[in-house]
Amino acid sequence: MDNIPKMTVIRQCLSLLPTLSPTCVPLDYGVKKLRTLALLQLSVTAHLLRWESYREYAWQLDASPDLQELLRASKH
């Protein structure tokens, strides 16, 4: 990821993920915050950026509005 901006690589990878079909909806039954697709997107992003802890996940997301928008995890 040296010559290509990190956000571009992440966007490309996330665009390749399948969207959840209606048959997967029961996985998120009763879930109010972190849904299956959002968790998958966050996990892929964390792996690509080599985040090592949940604390780092939170810190990086708070520090990057672009990443929040990409992952649809904005707090506001």
Chimera marker file (.cmm) of the C-alpha trace (Angstrom):
<marker_set name="trace">
<marker id="1" x="0.000" y="0.000" z="0.000" r="1" g="1" b="0" radius="0.5"/>
<marker id="2" x="2.965" y="2.321" z="-0.422" r="1" g="1" b="0" radius="0.5"/>
<marker id="3" x="2.173" y="3.865" z="-3.814" r="1" g="1" b="0" radius="0.5"/>
<marker id="4" x="-1.613" y="3.834" z="-3.523" r="1" g="1" b="0" radius="0.5"/>
<marker id="5" x="-3.351" y="5.799" z="-0.741" r="1" g="1" b="0" radius="0.5"/>
<marker id="6" x="-4.590" y="3.546" z="2.065" r="1" g="1" b="0" radius="0.5"/>
<marker id="7" x="-8.171" y="4.786" z="1.853" r="1" g="1" b="0" radius="0.5"/>
<marker id="8" x="-8.285" y="3.858" z="-1.842" r="1" g="1" b="0" radius="0.5"/>
<marker id="9" x="-7.170" y="0.316" z="-1.082" r="1" g="1" b="0" radius="0.5"/>
<marker id="10" x="-9.689" y="0.026" z="1.751" r="1" g="1" b="0" radius="0.5"/>
<marker id="11" x="-12.525" y="1.365" z="-0.436" r="1" g="1" b="0" radius="0.5"/>
<marker id="12" x="-11.674" y="-1.164" z="-3.150" r="1" g="1" b="0" radius="0.5"/>
<marker id="13" x="-11.556" y="-4.073" z="-0.715" r="1" g="1" b="0" radius="0.5"/>
<marker id="14" x="-14.817" y="-3.106" z="0.975" r="1" g="1" b="0" radius="0.5"/>
<marker id="15" x="-16.545" y="-2.715" z="-2.386" r="1" g="1" b="0" radius="0.5"/>
<marker id="16" x="-15.795" y="-6.383" z="-3.079" r="1" g="1" b="0" radius="0.5"/>
<marker id="17" x="-17.630" y="-7.568" z="0.045" r="1" g="1" b="0" radius="0.5"/>
<marker id="18" x="-21.066" y="-8.987" z="-0.613" r="1" g="1" b="0" radius="0.5"/>
<marker id="19" x="-24.023" y="-7.130" z="0.806" r="1" g="1" b="0" radius="0.5"/>
<marker id="20" x="-26.196" y="-9.141" z="3.114" r="1" g="1" b="0" radius="0.5"/>
<marker id="21" x="-29.155" y="-10.867" z="1.555" r="1" g="1" b="0" radius="0.5"/>
<marker id="22" x="-32.546" y="-10.997" z="3.284" r="1" g="1" b="0" radius="0.5"/>
<marker id="23" x="-31.718" y="-14.551" z="4.371" r="1" g="1" b="0" radius="0.5"/>
<marker id="24" x="-28.961" y="-13.142" z="6.620" r="1" g="1" b="0" radius="0.5"/>
<marker id="25" x="-31.263" y="-10.714" z="8.413" r="1" g="1" b="0" radius="0.5"/>
<marker id="26" x="-31.848" y="-13.148" z="11.326" r="1" g="1" b="0" radius="0.5"/>
<marker id="27" x="-28.157" y="-12.754" z="12.195" r="1" g="1" b="0" radius="0.5"/>
<marker id="28" x="-28.872" y="-9.154" z="13.172" r="1" g="1" b="0" radius="0.5"/>
<marker id="29" x="-32.190" y="-9.748" z="14.913" r="1" g="1" b="0" radius="0.5"/>
<marker id="30" x="-32.300" y="-7.608" z="18.035" r="1" g="1" b="0" radius="0.5"/>
<marker id="31" x="-28.934" y="-5.980" z="17.325" r="1" g="1" b="0" radius="0.5"/>
<marker id="32" x="-29.006" y="-2.249" z="17.964" r="1" g="1" b="0" radius="0.5"/>
<marker id="33" x="-25.460" y="-1.128" z="17.229" r="1" g="1" b="0" radius="0.5"/>
<marker id="34" x="-22.917" y="-3.248" z="15.378" r="1" g="1" b="0" radius="0.5"/>
<marker id="35" x="-24.493" y="-5.279" z="12.608" r="1" g="1" b="0" radius="0.5"/>
<marker id="36" x="-22.873" y="-8.188" z="10.783" r="1" g="1" b="0" radius="0.5"/>
<marker id="37" x="-21.859" y="-6.274" z="7.657" r="1" g="1" b="0" radius="0.5"/>
<marker id="38" x="-20.440" y="-3.380" z="9.697" r="1" g="1" b="0" radius="0.5"/>
<marker id="39" x="-18.412" y="-5.830" z="11.797" r="1" g="1" b="0" radius="0.5"/>
<marker id="40" x="-17.061" y="-7.483" z="8.648" r="1" g="1" b="0" radius="0.5"/>
<marker id="41" x="-16.114" y="-4.103" z="7.147" r="1" g="1" b="0" radius="0.5"/>
<marker id="42" x="-14.426" y="-3.029" z="10.376" r="1" g="1" b="0" radius="0.5"/>
<marker id="43" x="-12.508" y="-6.314" z="10.612" r="1" g="1" b="0" radius="0.5"/>
<marker id="44" x="-11.235" y="-6.062" z="7.030" r="1" g="1" b="0" radius="0.5"/>
<marker id="45" x="-10.195" y="-2.440" z="7.566" r="1" g="1" b="0" radius="0.5"/>
<marker id="46" x="-8.443" y="-3.276" z="10.832" r="1" g="1" b="0" radius="0.5"/>
<marker id="47" x="-6.541" y="-6.092" z="9.158" r="1" g="1" b="0" radius="0.5"/>
<marker id="48" x="-5.435" y="-3.926" z="6.224" r="1" g="1" b="0" radius="0.5"/>
<marker id="49" x="-4.303" y="-1.119" z="8.530" r="1" g="1" b="0" radius="0.5"/>
<marker id="50" x="-2.735" y="-3.593" z="10.977" r="1" g="1" b="0" radius="0.5"/>
<marker id="51" x="-4.630" y="-2.416" z="14.026" r="1" g="1" b="0" radius="0.5"/>
<marker id="52" x="-3.760" y="-4.629" z="16.976" r="1" g="1" b="0" radius="0.5"/>
<marker id="53" x="-6.349" y="-3.864" z="19.645" r="1" g="1" b="0" radius="0.5"/>
<marker id="54" x="-9.909" y="-2.669" z="20.160" r="1" g="1" b="0" radius="0.5"/>
<marker id="55" x="-8.500" y="0.449" z="21.791" r="1" g="1" b="0" radius="0.5"/>
<marker id="56" x="-6.604" y="1.176" z="18.578" r="1" g="1" b="0" radius="0.5"/>
<marker id="57" x="-9.818" y="0.600" z="16.573" r="1" g="1" b="0" radius="0.5"/>
<marker id="58" x="-11.606" y="3.225" z="18.673" r="1" g="1" b="0" radius="0.5"/>
<marker id="59" x="-8.716" y="5.678" z="18.574" r="1" g="1" b="0" radius="0.5"/>
<marker id="60" x="-8.266" y="5.411" z="14.805" r="1" g="1" b="0" radius="0.5"/>
<marker id="61" x="-11.998" y="5.748" z="14.119" r="1" g="1" b="0" radius="0.5"/>
<marker id="62" x="-12.276" y="8.802" z="16.376" r="1" g="1" b="0" radius="0.5"/>
<marker id="63" x="-9.280" y="10.381" z="14.622" r="1" g="1" b="0" radius="0.5"/>
<marker id="64" x="-10.520" y="9.845" z="11.060" r="1" g="1" b="0" radius="0.5"/>
<marker id="65" x="-13.848" y="11.293" z="9.868" r="1" g="1" b="0" radius="0.5"/>
<marker id="66" x="-13.107" y="9.863" z="6.399" r="1" g="1" b="0" radius="0.5"/>
<marker id="67" x="-12.840" y="6.386" z="7.849" r="1" g="1" b="0" radius="0.5"/>
<marker id="68" x="-16.010" y="6.912" z="9.898" r="1" g="1" b="0" radius="0.5"/>
<marker id="69" x="-17.878" y="7.893" z="6.755" r="1" g="1" b="0" radius="0.5"/>
<marker id="70" x="-16.475" y="4.956" z="4.843" r="1" g="1" b="0" radius="0.5"/>
<marker id="71" x="-17.547" y="2.526" z="7.540" r="1" g="1" b="0" radius="0.5"/>
<marker id="72" x="-20.737" y="4.480" z="8.304" r="1" g="1" b="0" radius="0.5"/>
<marker id="73" x="-19.662" y="4.593" z="11.934" r="1" g="1" b="0" radius="0.5"/>
<marker id="74" x="-19.961" y="8.307" z="12.569" r="1" g="1" b="0" radius="0.5"/>
<marker id="75" x="-21.016" y="9.131" z="16.113" r="1" g="1" b="0" radius="0.5"/>
<marker id="76" x="-22.751" y="12.357" z="15.084" r="1" g="1" b="0" radius="0.5"/>
<link id1="1" id2="2" r="1" g="1" b="0" radius="0.2"/>
<link id1="2" id2="3" r="1" g="1" b="0" radius="0.2"/>
<link id1="3" id2="4" r="1" g="1" b="0" radius="0.2"/>
<link id1="4" id2="5" r="1" g="1" b="0" radius="0.2"/>
<link id1="5" id2="6" r="1" g="1" b="0" radius="0.2"/>
<link id1="6" id2="7" r="1" g="1" b="0" radius="0.2"/>
<link id1="7" id2="8" r="1" g="1" b="0" radius="0.2"/>
<link id1="8" id2="9" r="1" g="1" b="0" radius="0.2"/>
<link id1="9" id2="10" r="1" g="1" b="0" radius="0.2"/>
<link id1="10" id2="11" r="1" g="1" b="0" radius="0.2"/>
<link id1="11" id2="12" r="1" g="1" b="0" radius="0.2"/>
<link id1="12" id2="13" r="1" g="1" b="0" radius="0.2"/>
<link id1="13" id2="14" r="1" g="1" b="0" radius="0.2"/>
<link id1="14" id2="15" r="1" g="1" b="0" radius="0.2"/>
<link id1="15" id2="16" r="1" g="1" b="0" radius="0.2"/>
<link id1="16" id2="17" r="1" g="1" b="0" radius="0.2"/>
<link id1="17" id2="18" r="1" g="1" b="0" radius="0.2"/>
<link id1="18" id2="19" r="1" g="1" b="0" radius="0.2"/>
<link id1="19" id2="20" r="1" g="1" b="0" radius="0.2"/>
<link id1="20" id2="21" r="1" g="1" b="0" radius="0.2"/>
<link id1="21" id2="22" r="1" g="1" b="0" radius="0.2"/>
<link id1="22" id2="23" r="1" g="1" b="0" radius="0.2"/>
<link id1="23" id2="24" r="1" g="1" b="0" radius="0.2"/>
<link id1="24" id2="25" r="1" g="1" b="0" radius="0.2"/>
<link id1="25" id2="26" r="1" g="1" b="0" radius="0.2"/>
<link id1="26" id2="27" r="1" g="1" b="0" radius="0.2"/>
<link id1="27" id2="28" r="1" g="1" b="0" radius="0.2"/>
<link id1="28" id2="29" r="1" g="1" b="0" radius="0.2"/>
<link id1="29" id2="30" r="1" g="1" b="0" radius="0.2"/>
<link id1="30" id2="31" r="1" g="1" b="0" radius="0.2"/>
<link id1="31" id2="32" r="1" g="1" b="0" radius="0.2"/>
<link id1="32" id2="33" r="1" g="1" b="0" radius="0.2"/>
<link id1="33" id2="34" r="1" g="1" b="0" radius="0.2"/>
<link id1="34" id2="35" r="1" g="1" b="0" radius="0.2"/>
<link id1="35" id2="36" r="1" g="1" b="0" radius="0.2"/>
<link id1="36" id2="37" r="1" g="1" b="0" radius="0.2"/>
<link id1="37" id2="38" r="1" g="1" b="0" radius="0.2"/>
<link id1="38" id2="39" r="1" g="1" b="0" radius="0.2"/>
<link id1="39" id2="40" r="1" g="1" b="0" radius="0.2"/>
<link id1="40" id2="41" r="1" g="1" b="0" radius="0.2"/>
<link id1="41" id2="42" r="1" g="1" b="0" radius="0.2"/>
<link id1="42" id2="43" r="1" g="1" b="0" radius="0.2"/>
<link id1="43" id2="44" r="1" g="1" b="0" radius="0.2"/>
<link id1="44" id2="45" r="1" g="1" b="0" radius="0.2"/>
<link id1="45" id2="46" r="1" g="1" b="0" radius="0.2"/>
<link id1="46" id2="47" r="1" g="1" b="0" radius="0.2"/>
<link id1="47" id2="48" r="1" g="1" b="0" radius="0.2"/>
<link id1="48" id2="49" r="1" g="1" b="0" radius="0.2"/>
<link id1="49" id2="50" r="1" g="1" b="0" radius="0.2"/>
<link id1="50" id2="51" r="1" g="1" b="0" radius="0.2"/>
<link id1="51" id2="52" r="1" g="1" b="0" radius="0.2"/>
<link id1="52" id2="53" r="1" g="1" b="0" radius="0.2"/>
<link id1="53" id2="54" r="1" g="1" b="0" radius="0.2"/>
<link id1="54" id2="55" r="1" g="1" b="0" radius="0.2"/>
<link id1="55" id2="56" r="1" g="1" b="0" radius="0.2"/>
<link id1="56" id2="57" r="1" g="1" b="0" radius="0.2"/>
<link id1="57" id2="58" r="1" g="1" b="0" radius="0.2"/>
<link id1="58" id2="59" r="1" g="1" b="0" radius="0.2"/>
<link id1="59" id2="60" r="1" g="1" b="0" radius="0.2"/>
<link id1="60" id2="61" r="1" g="1" b="0" radius="0.2"/>
<link id1="61" id2="62" r="1" g="1" b="0" radius="0.2"/>
<link id1="62" id2="63" r="1" g="1" b="0" radius="0.2"/>
<link id1="63" id2="64" r="1" g="1" b="0" radius="0.2"/>
<link id1="64" id2="65" r="1" g="1" b="0" radius="0.2"/>
<link id1="65" id2="66" r="1" g="1" b="0" radius="0.2"/>
<link id1="66" id2="67" r="1" g="1" b="0" radius="0.2"/>
<link id1="67" id2="68" r="1" g="1" b="0" radius="0.2"/>
<link id1="68" id2="69" r="1" g="1" b="0" radius="0.2"/>
<link id1="69" id2="70" r="1" g="1" b="0" radius="0.2"/>
<link id1="70" id2="71" r="1" g="1" b="0" radius="0.2"/>
<link id1="71" id2="72" r="1" g="1" b="0" radius="0.2"/>
<link id1="72" id2="73" r="1" g="1" b="0" radius="0.2"/>
<link id1="73" id2="74" r="1" g="1" b="0" radius="0.2"/>
<link id1="74" id2="75" r="1" g="1" b="0" radius="0.2"/>
<link id1="75" id2="76" r="1" g="1" b="0" radius="0.2"/>
</marker_set>
